[in-house]
Amino acid sequence: MPSGNRAQPRFLRLAEVLEMTGMGKTFIYARMKDGTFPKQIQLGGKSVVWSEQEVIKWMEDRMASR
């Protein structure tokens, strides 16, 4: 059973990342390339995901810097 307020780690597929951020695929991949967006995690073959916690942190950082 999880302790405290720590959320369980969860993987997001590209469609979920796009929906969460409101950004497009080209934007996401360009930001990953320049190091300003969380890198994808290779699960095997062509299967890639992102850490939900990292994407949320990225979004929170954008909101805090406005």
N, C-alpha and C positions, 0 to 999 in steps of 0.2 A: 504494500500500500504506500502511495507517495506521501512524503512528509512536507509540511509547510505549504507554500503557495506555488511551488515549482510544478510547472506543467509537464505532462508527459511529452517526450520528443515525438514529433510527427513529421513525416515526409510529405512534401507537396509535389504534384506533377506540374508541368509547365502551365497547363490551362488554369490551375488553381493560383499559381503565382501571378499570372496575367490578370485574373479576376480580382485577386487581393490588392494588387498594386495599382490597377487601372492603367498599366503601361502595356506597350506592345512588345512583341517578341524581339524585334530589332533593337529596341531600347534596352531590354534586359540583357541581351547578349553583348551589346556594345559596352554597357556598364560593367559587366563581368570582365570583359577584355581589359578595360582600363582600371580594374580593381576597385570600383566603387559600388559594386553590388555583390552579394554573396555568391560564391562559386557553387556550381551544381555538384552533386555527388553521384558518381558513376556506380550503379548497382550491378552492372554486368551487361554485356552486349550493347544495345542501344538504349537501355533503360537508365534514365537519369531523373533525379529528384533534387529538391532543395529542402533545407532545414526550415521548418515553419518558424522556429524561434529566431533564426538568423534573418529571415525576411521581415518578421515583425520588428526586430531591432533596427533594421535598415529603415523601415517606415517611421519608427519613433524618432530616429536620428534626424530624418528629413523634417519632421514636424517641429522638433526642438530647435532646428537651425533657421527657422523662418523668421 
